[in-house]
Amino acid sequence: MTGEEILQWISLHAVGCRWIVWTGGEPADQLTDEVVEFFNQKGFKQAIETSGIKPVPKGLSWVTLSPKVAEHVLEKNFPFGVEEIKYVRHSGQDIPKPKVIATHKFLSPHFDGINPNDENVRHCIDLCLKNPEWSLSIQQHKLWQIL
């Protein structure tokens, strides 16, 4: 879809919407500076959730990093930090030591498919309790089976 087509869809189906969240797959593969600027000029705030595999366009209001690459790649791609970083954790994995500065830090327990893994959930809760700069994040879409 073009920016104009997206804007038309929003005006028909999401009246009053002021935020666009770019997500799904790896949005940094398609999203460009021009698209972000187009929607900024239309008064929208924009967020992205990315794996960190590549830098994101300039002008985004909120960047959520869900790392799927090595820390040195994240450090290179996000030298000025991000608003939010989320790490998935299994039982026994230690607290992450991100090289990217993040305003908000989250731990998310690894699920067994769509089922929460109780051991992973407990482990993440314990990590958050011992490290109060981290908060718990549960993948609600899995609990609700919206895949």
N, C-alpha and C positions, 0 to 999 in steps of 0.2 A: 504494500500500500504506500502511496505517496503521503507526504505530510498533510496535504490538503484533504486527502481521503480519510486519514485518521481524524483530522479536525472535524470533518463532516460527521463521521461516525459518533464522535464524542458529543457533538451538538444534538444528535438525534437520540442517543441512548444513554448518555451520562451527563445530562444537563446539570450545570453547577460544578462539575469536576474541575479541580484546579491542580491536581497532581497526576503525573503520568509515571508509572513504574515500569521500567524496561527490564524484563526478566524472561526466563524460559530459554532452555538451551544455553548458549553463551551469547548474551545480547551485545557484548563488545565486538562480536564478529560482524554485526550489521550496522550498529548505531554509529553515526558520523557526527562530526562537529556541526555540519550544516543542519542536520535534523534537530539536534539539541538547540541550536540557535533559533531555528524556525519556531519551535514551541516556546522558547524563552521570550521571543518577540510577541507571541500571542498571550503572554501572561501566565504560562504554566510553570509550575515547579516540577522538577524531574528527578527521579531516583533510578538507580540501577543496582541490581544484584549480580555480581560477577565472580568468576572463579579466580580472577587475577592473572590469567594467562597473558593478557596484553593490557596496555594502558586504556583508559576510557576517555571519551570525548571531554573537552573542556566545557564548563558552564553548567554542569549537573549540580543540583541542590543537595543531593544526598547520595553517598556511595556506600553500599554494603558489600563487603568482601567476604566471600565464602571460599577460602583458599583450597585450590586443587593443584597447586604447583609449589615448588620449593620456595623457602623464605627469601633467598637472594633474588629470585624473579619478582616476588612481591615488592621487595625493597626498591628494585629498579623501576618497576611500573607505577609505584605509588609513593614517590619520595616526599610528598607533602602530607601523607596520611589519608585516612578515611574517616567517615562518621561512625561506621559500625564494622566490626569484624566478628565472624561466626565460625567456630571450629566444631566439627563433629568429633565425638569422642566415644571410644570403646572402654569398657572396664579395664583398668590397669594403665591406661595412657595418662601421662602426666599433664599438668597444666601447660598450655602452649606458651611459647616465648616468642611472640611475634616481633619482627623487626620493623613492622609498619605501625605507626602511631594511630590509635583508634580512640575516638571519644567514648564509644560504647563497645563492650566486649561480651560475647556470648558463647556459652558451651551448649551444644545440642547432643543428646544421647543418640547413638546409632540405633536405628530400628532394625528388626528382623522382618524385612519386607514392609508391610503396613502395621506390624505389631510392635509395640514398645518392648524393648528388652529391659526387664526390671533391673538387672544387674548394671546395665549401662546407665539407666536413669538414676539409680542410687549413687553410682560413682560420680556422675555429673553434679548431682545435688551436693555431695560431699566436697567436691572440688570447689564449688561456688561458695559453700559455707566457710571453707578454709581460705579462700581467696576472694574477699568481698568486692574486688574490682571487676569480677566476672559475674554474669547473670545467667540464669538458665533459660534456654530457648527450646521449646518443644515443637516439632514439625506437625502443627495442627492438621494440615491437609491429609497427613497419613492417618491420624486418628479418625478423621471424618470420612476417610476413604475417597478423597477428591484427588485423583491421580491424573 
